[in-house]
Amino acid sequence: MPARRDPILRALGLRVRQLREARRWTQETLAERARLDRSYIAGIEAGLRNPSVKAVAKLARGFGVVLAEMFSNQR
């Protein structure tokens, strides 16, 4: 039986997806802007990856937001 996904990773993944979909970007578009692999983005959004602070900073830079915005639960 697979391990339960961590709620913190699920929340971060949901936030990444919210920010991406609000911009109407594909995972590929975000990956290019953040300079990360598309499959890595998919894993983050699914709550299966535990991204480093550097990776989250790349995502924030790709979105054009401050790092703290990545951890906000705004909708």
Backbone as a ProteinNet text record, in pm:
[ID]
protein_1_A
[PRIMARY]
MPARRDPILRALGLRVRQLREARRWTQETLAERARLDRSYIAGIEAGLRNPSVKAVAKLARGFGVVLAEMFSNQR
[TERTIARY]
84.9	0	88.7	62.7	148.4	134.8	242.8	241.6	146.2	85.3	-4.8	76.8	21.1	90.8	88.3	199.3	214.6	121.9	47.2	-46	23.4	144.8	218.9	253.9	298.7	332.4	207.1	95.8	-30.2	-73.6	-59.1	-98.7	-10.8	119.4	209.6	175	149	111.4	-16	-112.6	-237.3	-210.9	-123.8	-92.2	-24.5	68.5	135.8	32.8	-55.3	-158.9	-250.9	-290.1	-376.1	-309	-183.8	-111.4	-97	-67.4	-49.2	-179.8	-286.2	-414	-470.8	-443.8	-489.3	-428	-309.3	-241	-272.7	-348.4	-382.6	-258.3	-162.7	-39.1	-49.5	21	38.9	154.8	168.5	284.5	412.8	406	522.8	564.5	466.1	495.7	562.7	506.1	564.8	705.1	723.1	855	959	922.3	1015.3	1048.2	945	965.8	1045.7	1023.7	1092.6	1224.4	1248.4	1368.1	1374	1258	1245.6	1183.7	1195.8	1138.5	987.5	914.3	769.4	721.8	788.7	747.3	770.6	870.4	895.6	781.5	735.2	621	498.1	475.5	360.7	368.1	487.6	505.6	479.8	520.5	494.8	344.9	277.6	133.6	56.5	105.4	39.7	72.4	163	202.4	295.1	359.6	448.8	595.3	627.5	765.5	782.6	901.9	937.4	1042.5	997.7	1092.6	1181.5	1303.5	1396.4	1353.2	1410.3	1383.4	1424.9	1535	1579.8	1476.1	1415.8	1315.4	1191	1149.9	1033.3	1065	1188.4	1229.1	1225.1	1264	1256.4	1111.1	1022.5	881.2	829.4	863.7	819.9	870.5	996.2	1054.8	982	950.7	877.6	739.3	674.4	542.7	551.5	668.5	683.4	625.6	635.7	585.1	697.3	676	773.7	760.2	865.1	868.3	753	721.7	613.7	480.3	460.4	335.7	314.5	421.7	411.6	346.1	349.1	295.6	164.7	112.3	-14.4	-127.9	-235.5	-349.1	-461.3	-425.2	-523.5	-580.7	-703	-764.7	-795.3
-118.1	0	123.4	221.8	340.3	425.7	495.4	585.4	700.9	752.6	867	989.8	1069	1190.5	1291.4	1358.8	1458.5	1577.4	1622.9	1734	1864.7	1884.3	2005.8	2001.3	1886.5	1872.5	1882	1827.6	1839.1	1984.2	2060.2	2201.7	2282.9	2256.5	2326.7	2293.3	2166.9	2125.1	2192.3	2202.4	2270.2	2417.7	2481.2	2622.7	2642.5	2555.3	2564.8	2551.5	2454.4	2435.1	2557.1	2614.6	2733.1	2849.1	2874.5	2983.9	2959.3	2835.2	2801.3	2814.2	2759.5	2763.6	2904.7	2987.7	3126.7	3201.9	3158.1	3219.9	3148.7	3041	2957.5	2900.7	2862.5	2802.2	2651.1	2585.6	2441.1	2414.4	2289.3	2252.2	2276.8	2257.4	2281.4	2427.9	2517.4	2660.5	2697.2	2649.3	2677.4	2619.8	2498.5	2434.2	2518.5	2569.1	2653	2781.2	2845.5	2971.9	2953.5	2839.6	2813	2737.4	2693.9	2614.6	2485.5	2417.4	2287.5	2191.2	2062.4	1962.6	1954.3	1935.4	1926.9	1813.5	1700.4	1587.5	1618	1700.4	1742.2	1831.8	1922.2	2009.3	1922.5	1823.1	1732.9	1662.4	1618.1	1551.8	1644.3	1769.7	1868.4	1890.6	1912.7	1937.3	1819.4	1699.5	1579.2	1554.1	1633.6	1615.1	1497.3	1452.5	1337.1	1375.6	1500	1548.7	1639.7	1637.9	1725.9	1822.6	1933.2	2022.3	2096.3	2121.4	2198.5	2344.5	2419.4	2562.6	2628.1	2581.2	2636.1	2611.8	2493.4	2462.1	2548.3	2568.9	2653.4	2797.7	2841.2	2976	2988.6	2884.3	2886.6	2896.5	2824.9	2833.8	2975.7	3033.2	3170.3	3267.2	3253.1	3339.2	3318.3	3193.3	3163.3	3227.1	3228.6	3290.8	3443.1	3493.3	3637.2	3684.4	3598.8	3633.5	3619.4	3676.5	3659.4	3518.7	3468.8	3331.7	3304.9	3400.4	3381.5	3351	3401.9	3379.8	3231.2	3155.8	3013	2937.5	2996.3	2928.5	2991.2	3083.4	3147	3054.6	3059.1	2972.5	3051.8	3159.2	3239.1	3157.5	3188.3	3116.8	3209.5
0	0	0	-87.8	-94.4	30.6	63.4	177.8	149.1	254.1	237.9	201.5	113.6	73.1	186.4	202	307.2	281	381.8	360	320.4	364.7	327.4	179.1	131.7	-10	-96.5	-47.6	-122	-131.2	-21.1	-20.6	-115.5	-115.4	-206.4	-351	-377.6	-511.9	-559.4	-470.2	-504.5	-534.5	-455.6	-477.6	-613.1	-647.2	-776.7	-888.4	-875.8	-977.7	-986.9	-873.7	-874.1	-947.3	-914	-978.1	-1128.2	-1163.3	-1304.9	-1382.3	-1328.3	-1398.7	-1405.5	-1304.1	-1307.1	-1424.9	-1465.3	-1579.9	-1711.3	-1700.6	-1816.7	-1884.5	-1801.5	-1850.8	-1844.5	-1934.2	-1924.4	-1829.3	-1790.2	-1709	-1787.2	-1917.4	-2002.2	-2000.5	-2008	-2004.3	-1872.4	-1761.4	-1630.7	-1623	-1671	-1666.9	-1741.2	-1856.4	-1932.4	-1857.5	-1801.3	-1731.2	-1602.5	-1533.8	-1407.5	-1426	-1550.7	-1581.1	-1498.8	-1498.1	-1433.6	-1534.7	-1509.5	-1599.2	-1580.6	-1689.8	-1682.5	-1592.1	-1596.9	-1512.6	-1364.7	-1335.3	-1197.2	-1149.1	-1235.2	-1203.8	-1175.7	-1259.5	-1242.1	-1107	-1069	-940.3	-822.6	-835.4	-730.2	-717.7	-830.7	-828.8	-771.4	-792.3	-740.7	-593.9	-537.4	-398.1	-378.1	-486	-480.4	-467.5	-495.8	-488.7	-368.9	-312.2	-201.4	-256	-317.7	-384	-284.4	-326.6	-244	-241.7	-150.6	-144.9	-276.6	-334.4	-462.9	-572	-573.2	-674.8	-654.7	-528.9	-502.5	-542.1	-519.1	-560	-712	-784.3	-931	-977	-908.3	-941.7	-918.8	-804.1	-774.1	-880.2	-917	-1020.6	-1153.5	-1185.4	-1308.3	-1309.6	-1194.8	-1183.3	-1172.6	-1135.7	-1116.6	-984.9	-882	-749.6	-647.4	-529	-421.5	-365.7	-306.1	-254.5	-157.7	-71.9	25.9	-41.1	-161.7	-234.8	-266.2	-271.2	-300.4	-184.8	-67.1	51.6	99.6	23.6	56.5	16.5	90.8	55.1	-10.3	-77.8	-149.7	-264.9	-303	-415.6	-523.1
[MASK]
+++++++++++++++++++++++++++++++++++++++++++++++++++++++++++++++++++++++++++

